[in-house]
């Protein structure tokens, strides 16, 4: 997980987080919240968790990460920034 993934497809972002960060954020997410749903529906690998989300969901994920898992926030922000840069380059 050295460099943040920059994949986006039609407004979707694919945010990669470590299993440790995933479990930490899931621990603090309310089961009725959209965040909990996003995390539970993520793509789970042995070494990483891929969370597909739209930009609004990414903002929500970033907010939670800043409070409960600051180490994950930098990676989330990097993916969001790269996605914005690609969008501006396409215009």
Kinemage of the C-alpha trace (Angstrom):
@kinemage 1
@onewidth
@group {chain A} dominant
@subgroup {mainchain}
@vectorlist {calphas} color= white
{ca unk a 1} P 0.000 0.000 0.000
{ca unk a 2} L 2.862 2.373 -0.760
{ca unk a 3} L 1.063 4.529 -3.310
{ca unk a 4} L -2.646 5.247 -3.152
{ca unk a 5} L -4.700 3.771 -5.959
{ca unk a 6} L -6.063 6.372 -8.315
{ca unk a 7} L -8.729 4.343 -10.028
{ca unk a 8} L -12.065 5.958 -10.663
{ca unk a 9} L -14.816 4.788 -12.951
{ca unk a 10} L -17.730 7.078 -13.818
{ca unk a 11} L -17.579 8.981 -10.528
{ca unk a 12} L -16.662 5.979 -8.408
{ca unk a 13} L -13.544 6.058 -6.295
{ca unk a 14} L -11.746 2.939 -5.149
{ca unk a 15} L -10.121 3.689 -1.823
{ca unk a 16} L -7.599 1.190 -0.548
{ca unk a 17} L -7.139 0.838 3.208
{ca unk a 18} L -5.368 -1.707 5.350
{ca unk a 19} L -7.366 -4.431 7.096
{ca unk a 20} L -6.346 -2.859 10.417
{ca unk a 21} L -7.804 0.526 9.412
{ca unk a 22} L -10.907 -1.171 8.013
{ca unk a 23} L -11.614 -2.953 11.298
{ca unk a 24} L -10.939 0.174 13.327
{ca unk a 25} L -13.393 2.281 11.283
{ca unk a 26} L -15.984 -0.493 11.186
{ca unk a 27} L -15.800 -0.715 14.982
{ca unk a 28} L -16.963 2.921 15.263
{ca unk a 29} L -19.575 2.836 12.478
{ca unk a 30} L -23.223 2.519 13.434
{ca unk a 31} L -24.801 -0.500 11.723
{ca unk a 32} L -27.577 1.729 10.350
{ca unk a 33} L -25.168 4.237 8.800
{ca unk a 34} L -24.199 4.496 5.121
{ca unk a 35} L -20.559 4.232 6.197
{ca unk a 36} L -21.147 0.818 7.744
{ca unk a 37} L -22.805 -0.342 4.531
{ca unk a 38} L -19.913 0.982 2.394
{ca unk a 39} L -17.344 -0.763 4.571
{ca unk a 40} L -19.246 -4.063 4.722
{ca unk a 41} L -19.677 -4.084 0.932
{ca unk a 42} L -16.007 -3.448 0.253
{ca unk a 43} L -13.693 -5.801 -1.610
{ca unk a 44} L -11.645 -7.732 0.910
{ca unk a 45} L -8.187 -9.042 0.150
{ca unk a 46} L -5.586 -10.473 2.507
{ca unk a 47} L -3.416 -7.358 2.426
{ca unk a 48} L -5.919 -4.592 1.626
{ca unk a 49} L -9.554 -3.572 1.613
{ca unk a 50} L -10.917 -1.722 -1.441
{ca unk a 51} L -13.866 0.551 -0.681
{ca unk a 52} L -15.783 1.576 -3.820
{ca unk a 53} L -17.620 4.820 -3.180
{ca unk a 54} L -18.767 8.031 -4.772
{ca unk a 55} L -17.130 11.359 -3.839
{ca unk a 56} L -19.726 12.121 -1.138
{ca unk a 57} L -19.151 8.740 0.487
{ca unk a 58} L -15.399 9.327 0.293
{ca unk a 59} L -15.879 12.607 2.186
{ca unk a 60} L -17.834 10.733 4.850
{ca unk a 61} L -15.153 8.043 5.043
{ca unk a 62} L -12.476 10.730 5.348
{ca unk a 63} L -14.330 12.440 8.200
{ca unk a 64} L -14.607 9.222 10.163
{ca unk a 65} L -10.982 8.322 9.453
{ca unk a 66} L -9.797 11.712 10.717
{ca unk a 67} L -11.479 11.062 14.071
{ca unk a 68} L -10.997 7.342 14.616
{ca unk a 69} L -8.171 6.279 12.297
{ca unk a 70} L -5.954 9.231 11.331
{ca unk a 71} L -3.406 6.945 9.668
{ca unk a 72} L -6.008 6.019 7.023
{ca unk a 73} L -7.054 9.632 6.403
{ca unk a 74} L -3.931 10.533 4.423
{ca unk a 75} L -4.489 7.711 1.938
{ca unk a 76} L -8.192 8.529 1.534
{ca unk a 77} L -7.375 12.185 0.945
{ca unk a 78} L -4.684 11.263 -1.598
{ca unk a 79} L -7.149 9.179 -3.629
{ca unk a 80} L -9.727 11.973 -3.520
{ca unk a 81} L -7.159 14.580 -4.607
{ca unk a 82} L -5.869 12.434 -7.466
{ca unk a 83} L -9.415 11.844 -8.658
{ca unk a 84} L -10.098 15.598 -8.688
{ca unk a 85} L -6.884 16.241 -10.615
{ca unk a 86} L -7.877 13.688 -13.267
{ca unk a 87} L -11.309 15.255 -13.564
{ca unk a 88} L -9.819 18.717 -14.199
{ca unk a 89} L -7.357 17.304 -16.732
{ca unk a 90} L -10.241 15.778 -18.726
{ca unk a 91} L -11.980 19.131 -19.120
